[in-house]
Amino acid sequence: MQHGTNNLDYSVAGEPCASVADLRPGDQIPVLGGAALLSVLDISHDPDTGATSLHIDAAPSGPGPFLLPTASMVNVRRPEPEQAKHTGEDDEEVTVTVSLAVTEQVTYEFETEVQIPAGVAGDADALHEYLADDEELWLDSLDPSGANGYLSVNERSLDTAEVVLAA
């Protein structure tokens, strides 16, 4: 699978990934669908060829260093530094970029002018049905920030959260 024009993508969707050029000793590369992790022991970049040699903790009888284009993308898991692992004590804070998915149930109360048939104006049920069927009459007036009326968040749930790794 090509990623961009010259970047080979050896990563799998849904897993954090990084450029081979950004790998560092201690990073782990999931293989066999995540069933095994190979730890990066040493990295050598060759700017003349654009290749990177990865020395991993494979079995002694296994293959030698892997040679990949430096611009390749691979899945990577970065182990927590020992001092940053949760110990129950006050941890040092760090700033990270996170990807969040949030679901909210929100109520908007606002006023807007719409053109409707005169017969619908005097019947609350008919008005509700007419406006529910023709959202385009009022939807552009709904301000997601609630600035033109009242906004109430009835329910909010954090669906997913993950640290975004620099690629």
Contacts in CASP RR format, 6 or more apart in sequence:
PFRMAT RR
TARGET T0000
AUTHOR 0000-0000-0000
METHOD contacts of the structure
MODEL  1
MQHGTNNLDYSVAGEPCASVADLRPGDQIPVLGGAALLSVLDISHDPDTG
ATSLHIDAAPSGPGPFLLPTASMVNVRRPEPEQAKHTGEDDEEVTVTVSL
AVTEQVTYEFETEVQIPAGVAGDADALHEYLADDEELWLDSLDPSGANGY
LSVNERSLDTAEVVLAA
1 9 0 8 1.000
2 8 0 8 1.000
2 9 0 8 1.000
3 9 0 8 1.000
3 11 0 8 1.000
3 73 0 8 1.000
6 69 0 8 1.000
6 71 0 8 1.000
7 19 0 8 1.000
7 69 0 8 1.000
7 71 0 8 1.000
7 72 0 8 1.000
7 73 0 8 1.000
8 68 0 8 1.000
8 69 0 8 1.000
8 71 0 8 1.000
8 72 0 8 1.000
8 73 0 8 1.000
9 72 0 8 1.000
9 73 0 8 1.000
10 68 0 8 1.000
10 72 0 8 1.000
10 73 0 8 1.000
10 74 0 8 1.000
10 75 0 8 1.000
11 17 0 8 1.000
11 73 0 8 1.000
11 74 0 8 1.000
11 75 0 8 1.000
12 30 0 8 1.000
12 33 0 8 1.000
12 75 0 8 1.000
15 30 0 8 1.000
15 34 0 8 1.000
15 75 0 8 1.000
16 75 0 8 1.000
16 76 0 8 1.000
16 77 0 8 1.000
16 162 0 8 1.000
16 163 0 8 1.000
16 165 0 8 1.000
17 73 0 8 1.000
17 74 0 8 1.000
17 75 0 8 1.000
17 76 0 8 1.000
17 165 0 8 1.000
17 167 0 8 1.000
18 27 0 8 1.000
18 73 0 8 1.000
18 74 0 8 1.000
18 76 0 8 1.000
18 165 0 8 1.000
18 166 0 8 1.000
18 167 0 8 1.000
19 70 0 8 1.000
19 71 0 8 1.000
19 72 0 8 1.000
19 73 0 8 1.000
19 167 0 8 1.000
20 52 0 8 1.000
20 54 0 8 1.000
20 68 0 8 1.000
20 69 0 8 1.000
20 70 0 8 1.000
20 71 0 8 1.000
20 72 0 8 1.000
20 73 0 8 1.000
20 74 0 8 1.000
21 45 0 8 1.000
21 52 0 8 1.000
21 70 0 8 1.000
21 71 0 8 1.000
22 166 0 8 1.000
22 167 0 8 1.000
23 29 0 8 1.000
23 40 0 8 1.000
23 43 0 8 1.000
23 52 0 8 1.000
23 54 0 8 1.000
23 74 0 8 1.000
23 76 0 8 1.000
24 40 0 8 1.000
24 43 0 8 1.000
25 40 0 8 1.000
25 41 0 8 1.000
25 42 0 8 1.000
25 43 0 8 1.000
26 39 0 8 1.000
26 40 0 8 1.000
26 41 0 8 1.000
26 78 0 8 1.000
26 79 0 8 1.000
27 39 0 8 1.000
27 40 0 8 1.000
27 76 0 8 1.000
27 77 0 8 1.000
27 78 0 8 1.000
27 79 0 8 1.000
28 37 0 8 1.000
28 38 0 8 1.000
28 39 0 8 1.000
28 40 0 8 1.000
28 76 0 8 1.000
28 77 0 8 1.000
28 78 0 8 1.000
28 79 0 8 1.000
29 37 0 8 1.000
29 38 0 8 1.000
29 40 0 8 1.000
29 54 0 8 1.000
29 56 0 8 1.000
29 74 0 8 1.000
29 75 0 8 1.000
29 76 0 8 1.000
29 77 0 8 1.000
30 36 0 8 1.000
30 37 0 8 1.000
30 75 0 8 1.000
30 77 0 8 1.000
31 37 0 8 1.000
31 38 0 8 1.000
37 77 0 8 1.000
38 56 0 8 1.000
38 57 0 8 1.000
38 58 0 8 1.000
39 56 0 8 1.000
39 57 0 8 1.000
40 54 0 8 1.000
40 55 0 8 1.000
40 56 0 8 1.000
41 55 0 8 1.000
41 56 0 8 1.000
41 57 0 8 1.000
42 54 0 8 1.000
42 55 0 8 1.000
43 52 0 8 1.000
43 53 0 8 1.000
43 54 0 8 1.000
43 55 0 8 1.000
44 52 0 8 1.000
44 53 0 8 1.000
44 55 0 8 1.000
44 65 0 8 1.000
45 51 0 8 1.000
45 52 0 8 1.000
45 70 0 8 1.000
46 52 0 8 1.000
46 53 0 8 1.000
50 69 0 8 1.000
50 70 0 8 1.000
50 71 0 8 1.000
51 67 0 8 1.000
51 68 0 8 1.000
51 69 0 8 1.000
51 70 0 8 1.000
52 67 0 8 1.000
52 68 0 8 1.000
52 69 0 8 1.000
52 70 0 8 1.000
52 72 0 8 1.000
53 65 0 8 1.000
53 66 0 8 1.000
53 67 0 8 1.000
54 65 0 8 1.000
54 66 0 8 1.000
54 67 0 8 1.000
54 68 0 8 1.000
55 64 0 8 1.000
55 65 0 8 1.000
56 65 0 8 1.000
56 66 0 8 1.000
58 64 0 8 1.000
68 74 0 8 1.000
73 167 0 8 1.000
76 165 0 8 1.000
78 165 0 8 1.000
83 92 0 8 1.000
84 91 0 8 1.000
84 92 0 8 1.000
84 94 0 8 1.000
96 163 0 8 1.000
96 164 0 8 1.000
97 163 0 8 1.000
97 164 0 8 1.000
98 161 0 8 1.000
98 162 0 8 1.000
98 163 0 8 1.000
98 164 0 8 1.000
99 160 0 8 1.000
99 161 0 8 1.000
99 162 0 8 1.000
99 164 0 8 1.000
100 158 0 8 1.000
100 160 0 8 1.000
100 161 0 8 1.000
101 158 0 8 1.000
101 159 0 8 1.000
101 160 0 8 1.000
101 161 0 8 1.000
102 156 0 8 1.000
102 157 0 8 1.000
102 158 0 8 1.000
102 159 0 8 1.000
103 156 0 8 1.000
103 157 0 8 1.000
103 159 0 8 1.000
104 153 0 8 1.000
104 154 0 8 1.000
104 155 0 8 1.000
104 156 0 8 1.000
104 157 0 8 1.000
105 153 0 8 1.000
105 154 0 8 1.000
105 155 0 8 1.000
105 156 0 8 1.000
106 151 0 8 1.000
106 152 0 8 1.000
106 153 0 8 1.000
106 154 0 8 1.000
107 151 0 8 1.000
107 152 0 8 1.000
107 154 0 8 1.000
108 142 0 8 1.000
108 143 0 8 1.000
108 146 0 8 1.000
108 149 0 8 1.000
108 150 0 8 1.000
108 151 0 8 1.000
109 149 0 8 1.000
109 150 0 8 1.000
109 151 0 8 1.000
109 152 0 8 1.000
110 141 0 8 1.000
110 142 0 8 1.000
110 143 0 8 1.000
110 146 0 8 1.000
110 148 0 8 1.000
110 149 0 8 1.000
110 150 0 8 1.000
111 148 0 8 1.000
111 149 0 8 1.000
112 138 0 8 1.000
112 141 0 8 1.000
112 148 0 8 1.000
114 131 0 8 1.000
114 137 0 8 1.000
114 138 0 8 1.000
115 137 0 8 1.000
116 127 0 8 1.000
116 130 0 8 1.000
116 131 0 8 1.000
116 137 0 8 1.000
117 130 0 8 1.000
119 126 0 8 1.000
120 126 0 8 1.000
120 127 0 8 1.000
120 130 0 8 1.000
121 127 0 8 1.000
131 137 0 8 1.000
131 138 0 8 1.000
141 148 0 8 1.000
143 149 0 8 1.000
145 151 0 8 1.000
END
